[in-house]
Amino acid sequence: MKPALNLRLHQQLALTPQLQQAIRLLQLSSVELEMELREALESNPLLELPEESSEPAPAEAPAQPDAAPAEFLDSRNSSSEAGSSESESREADEERFDALEAAFDAPARNAPSDDEFEPQEPEQQDLRDHLLWQLNLTPMSARDRAIAVALIEAIDDDGYLHEPVEAIQQGLASLYQVEADEIEAVRHRVQRFDPLGVASRNLRECLLVQLDAFEPEVEGLAVARAIVADHLEVLAKNDRARLSRSLKAGADQIDAAVQLIRALDPKPGSSVSSSAPEYVAPDAYAYRSQGQWQVSLAPGCQPQLAINRHYESLIARAQRDDASYLRGQLQEARWLIKSLKTRADTILKVAQAIVRAQSAFLDYGPEAMKPLVLKDVAEEIGMHESTVSRVTTRKFLYTPRGTFEFKHFFSSGVSTVDGGSASATAIQAMIKKLIDGEPSGKPLSDQGLAEELNRRGINVARRTVAKYREAMNIAASNERCRLS
């Protein structure tokens, strides 16, 4: 074959730097966007905070909305104060970076005076920290303290000890040669730490430790101990008649014992949280005004940046290399400002489409949630589904019913007998309501739930009910024998 040259024409999608930046900013959360802008202000001398960051109220927000959130109104009223604060501090370059939060038009904070300190969040403690703190306050020999530390380190998050005695002995071998009965003696002491019942080997032992803390004269205590010690399986089935026969106790005694057991904690370790509380800042607010649902962007969703006119004026007088650098920085600054506006406009459009589609949810609650998919919103606002998908990730909408991620409002539909459809979220809410209202000791099976939903006009199969129930972390009917 002879080598030859061929000419072909084909189309290829090329993302410009501007488009790449706009896409990347669109999928950032509000916290990530703030970090991005901090870096941009530090690296680009052509960017600065505007002298006046006060922002006119959007057209959608009336002067006196019927139910606008208080924090939203407070943040808007404080914008002029934030702007004046910035104008005073702009002469020092380093201060403009510290004032970035003002560019987001966030609610004004009272700056601490020289003799005041800002409040600090309390340090989060996990279960092991909590137990070690108590251990340090407990008189013990060095040998017993070493055993206690080994036990505490082996406790799981629910508060149980599954580590075999041999493994604990091996872990202590470099310090002490300890016997099994020594470990058990120290374990019994740890079990009396707060929360009661930690370091137990099983549920029976955990509950018995908690029962030991009650005063002897507590009604039903003796029967409760007997039930926990030998009849937990019968208790799980809520077979009170069998308990009464086995323990030769009256119905009143059984009821008192069961009520006492219900007050115990089967997972004592879970009461000591190891995770810090997670806070989210809404990207948009939904509120009712003049009988209609309205949407406004949160102040942090539309940060205000400007071009530094001083550096811009230097471009024409700068030397060749400096001028080239400044022109590049100027172009990047303009792209960023334009991308931020595009991001805010897109979030607002998506939020407005969500509120229009789910106004029934805002009025009546989860059972009124309608089916909604990305394609529906994309077609309404004239954008691609992938763009809507980026907007719905890690963006939050404040509503009178709570703050929800945009994704919360999207779900597939199930047909109804009248030819309509019901969203998966609405069906889950119905299932939960039915389970919450089921008779004590007579839980509804998945088939029973499906039949009840069918009677209400929702065409749903048993396996679909089971899927939704599991998604809500609700146990099956045979595990849901409630104690009353």
N, C-alpha and C positions, 0 to 999 in steps of 0.2 A: 504493500500500500504506500502510495505517495503521501507525504505530509501536505495538508491543505489548510487553508484559512476559511472559516465559516462565520458569517455574520448572523446573529440571532437577536431578536427583540423580545424582551420579557419584562413584566412588571414586578417590582419588588417594593414592599413597604419599608420605608426608612424613617426611623424616629429621629426627629431633630432634637438637639440638646434642649430646646425649650419644651418640647412635648415630653421628653423624658423627665424633666424636672417637674412639670405639672402633674404627671402621673405619680411620681414618687411622693410629692407633697399631698396628693389627694388621699393616699392610703395611710398617712401618718395620723396617729392620735393627737389630741391637743397637747399632751405632755411632750410627745416626740417633736411636735412642731415647734414648741417653745425652745427646746434644745437646739433644733435646727437653726432657728433664727438667732439664738445666742452666738452660735458659731459663725453665722453669716455676718453679724455685726462686728465680730472680732476680726474677721479675715478680710472684709471688704470696706475700705475707707470711704467708698462712695455711698454707703448706706448709713442712715442715721434715724433716730427717732424724730418724729415731727414735733415742731414747736408747740402745736396745739393738738392734743390727741382726742379732744372732745369730739364726739361723733353724733351727727343728727340721728334722731330716732327713725328707724325704718318705716316705710309707708304702711307696712302691715300692722304695726303696733300703734293702737290708738292712744290718745293722751291718758285716758282712764279706763284700761281694760277691766272687764268684769272680774277676771280671776288670774291676773298676772302674778307669777311667783314673786315673793318678797325679795329674795336674793337677786332676782333679775332687775327689779326696780332700783334696789340699793346700788347695784353696780353701775347702772346707767346714770344715776344722780351723782355718783362720785367721779365721773369721767373728767369734769372740768377741773376738779382738785388735782387729779393725777396729772393733767396736762400742765398746769401751772408749776407743779413740782418738777416736771421734766425740764421746762424752759429755764428754770433757775440752775439746774445742775449740768446743762449741756456743755458748758465751757471746759469742764474737765472730761477728757476722753474716757477715762476708766469708769466714770460714774454713769455714762450712758448705757453701759452693759448691765450694770446693776439695776437700772431702771427699766429693763426689758418688759417686766410684768406690766408696767404702765402702758406699753405699746399694745398690749392685749386688752387694755381698758378694763382690767380686773377691778373688783371692789377695792376701794381704798382701805389701807391698813393703817392703824395708828403706829407710827414709828416709835420705838422705845426711846425714852430719854436716856441721858448719860447714866442715871442711877437705876435704870430698869433693864430687865432682861426679857427677851421673848420667851413665851412658854415653850417648853420642850415636851415632845411626846414621850410617855413612859416607855422604858425599855421592855420589849416583849420577852416573856419567860415561857419556855416550854415546860412540859411535865417534869422532865429530869432536873431542870434548873430549880423548879419549885420544890422537888423532893430533896435535892442536895442542900438547899437553903435551910430546910427543916432539920436535915441531918447535922448541919453545922451548929445548930442550937440544942442538939441532943447529947447529953453526956454519954460517952462510949469510950471503950479502950481503943487503942490504935488498931488492934487486930479486928475487933468488931466493926470499926469504922471502914476499914478496907473491904470487908465483906459487904457491908451496906452499899458502898460505892459500886462494887461489882454488880450487885443486885439491881440497883437503880439504873445503871447503864444498860442492863439487859431487858428492862421493862418496855413493852411496846406502847404505842400511842393510846391504846384503849386502857392501859393500866395493868395488863396481864403479864405474867412471867412465864415464858415458855422455854426458857433456856434450861437444859438439864443440869442437875447438881454437879455432874462430872465436868461439864464445860466451865462452870464457875470455879470449881477447884483448880482446874488447869490454868485458868486466867490468873489465879492468885498464887500460883506455884512459885513464882519468882520472889514473892514477899513472905508468904506464910504457907505452911502445910496445914490445911483446915479439914475438919471432919464434916460429914454430911449433917450431923445434928447441930453443929455450930452454925452452919448456913441456915438451917431451918429456924433456929432460935432468933437469928438476926432478921430473917424474913418476916417472922411474926411481929417483930417490932416495927418494921417498915410498913406492914399492912395497916398499922394504926396511925400512920401519917395521914395528912390531908392530901388528896381525898381518900376517905376510908375505903379500904378494900384493894388498894393498889398492891401489886406484887403477888396477887392470888394466882393460883394455878388454873382455876376453872370458875365458872359462874356460880356454882353451889358454894364454894369457899368464899368468893367475893361477897355474896349476899349474906352469908352467915356472919362474916366480920362486921358488916354494917348493922345487922340485927343485934350484935353484942353491945353496940353503943347505946341501945335504948335502956331506959330504966326498967327494972323487973316488973313494975306494976302496970306497964303499958298494956292496954287491952289487946288481946289477940297475939301477944308476943310468943307465948309457948307454942301455940298452934302454927304460927308463921315459921318458927324454927323447924318444927316437924315437917311442914310442907317442903321447905327449902332443902332439908336434909335428905328426904326420902321420896318426895312426890313431885318433883319439878316437872316431869313429863306429863303427869295428870293435870297439873296447874296450867301447862301450856295449852292443853285442850279445853281448859275452862270447864272441866267436868266436876262441878262442885258437889254433886250428889255422891260421886265416887270418893271424893275427899272426905266428905262427911262420914261415909261408911267406914273408910279405912282408919280414920283418926277418932271415930266415935265422938264426933263433935257436932254441935247443933249448927243450923244454918247461920245464926247470928255470929257464932264464933268463927266460922269459915269466912263470912263476909268481912269481919274485922281483920282477920289474918291476911286475907287477900288485899285489902285496902292498905295494910301496913307494908306488904311486899311491893305494892305498886309505887310506894314512896321511895324505894331504893333505886340505886343507880347501877344498872348492869355493866356500864362502861365508865368507870370512875375517871379514867384518864382523859376522856374526851371533854370533861368539864374544864380542863386547863388547856386553853387554846394556845397553839404554838405559832399561829399565823397572825401577822399584823393585819388590822382592818384595811380593806381596800377602798379607796375613795376615787370616784370618777367625777369629772366635770362635764356637765351637759354641753353639747355642741349646739343645741337648738332648744327652744321652749315652745310648748304648745299650750295655749290658754284660750279661754272663751271670751269673746268680745262682741257685744251687741247680738248675742244669740248665735254667733258663728265661731267655729274653731279657727284660730289664727296661729301662725308660726313666725317666730323671730329668731334670728341667729343669736347665739350667746356671744358676749363681747370677745371672749378669747378665740372665737372662730374667725374673727376678722381683724387680725393685728394690723396696726398702722405703721408702715415704714415709709421713708422718704429718701430722695436723692440729696446728698450733701452738695449744696450749690457751691460751696467754697472750693472743694476739690474738683468739681465739674468745671469751674472757671479756670482752673490751672492747666487743663488739657491743652488749650491753644498755645500756652506760653512754655509748656514743659519741653524738655529735650526729647529726642526721638524715642529712645527706649522708655522713658518715663511716660511719655504721652501714649505710647502703645499699651503700656500696662494699665494706665488709667482708663483708656477707652474700653479695654477688655472688662475691667471692673465695673464700668458704667453700664455696659451691655448686660452683664450678669445681674446687676442690681435691678435694672428695668425688667428683665425676665422674671426675677423673683417676685417683684411687686405685682406683675401681671399674673403670675401663677397663683399668688395668694388670693387675688380677686376671683380668679377662675375657681379655685377651691371653695371659697365661701359661697359663690353663686351656685355651684353644683350641690353643695350640702343643703343649701336652702331649698333648692328645687326638689331634691329627693325627700327632705323632711316634709315639705308641703304636700307632695304626692302621697306620702305615707299617712299623714293626718287626714287627707281627704278620703282615702280608702278605708281607714280604720276609725272613722268618727264614732261609729257605734260602740267600739271598744272603749273609747274615751267617755262615752255617755253611760254605758251599761256594764262594762267590765269584761273579763276574759271570755265569757260564754258568748259574747257578741262579736268576737274576732272573726273577720272574714278571710277567706283564702286570698293570698297575695303572693305572687312570684316576681322575681327580678324583671322578667320580660314585661309584666304589666306596667311597672314604673318606668322602665326604659322606653317603652313606646309612648307613654304619656308625656315624658319630658324631652323626648327626641334625642336620647343618648344610647350608647351601646350598653348591653347587659354587663360587660366587664367593668365599665365605669361605675355603674350602680353598685356592683359587688364591692368595689374598692371603697365606695362611700359608706356602705353599711357596716364595714368592719371597724370596730373600736370607735364608733361614733355613737353618741348617746343623746336621747331625746327626753327632756323633762316634761312630764305630764302631771296633772293632778292625781293620777293613780300611781305615780312613782316614776323613777328614771329608768329607762330601758334602752338597751342597745338597739340600733336600727334593725338589726337582724331579727329581733324578737317579734316584729310585726309581719314577718314573712313566714308563710306555711302553705303546704299543699292543701287541696280540698277533697272532701268526701261528699258524694252525692246524697241528696235528700229525696224524700218521696214526692215532693212537689216540683221536682226538676231542678232545684237549686243546688247549692253546695254549702258545706260547713267546713271551717278550717280545722286543721289538726289541733291548733291551740285551743279552740273553742271546745272541741271534743274532749281534750285532756281536762279542761276545766269542768265539764259535765261529769266525767268519770270521777274526778276528785270529789266533787260535790256529792255524788251518789255514795261513794265510799265513806265520806265523812258522816253521812246521815244514815248509814246502814244500822240495823238493830244490833245491840250489844250481844256478842256471842254468836251472831248469825251473819257472817260476812257474805257479801255477794260474790259469786264466782265470776270469772271472765265471761262465761256464757250468759249468766244472769244479767251482767252489765250490758252485754251486747243486745239482749232481748229488750231491756229497758230503754236503751237508746233507739232501737228500732221502733218501739212504741211511740217514741217522741219524734219520729220522722227521720232519724239518721240511719242510713243504710251502712252498717258497719259490722264486720265479721268478728268472731271471737278472737282470732289471732291478731287482728288489728287492735282490739281492746287490750290484749296482753302486751303488745308492743308499746302502746301509749302508757300503760300502767307501769311497765318496767322503766320507761324513759323518765317517769316522775319518781322513781325509786320507791314505789309502793309495793309491799310484799304481796304474794299470792294469797288467795282466800284461806288456804289451809295453814298459812303462817300468820294470819291476821285475826286470830281469835282474841278479841279485845276483852280486857278485864274491866268489869264494871262494879 
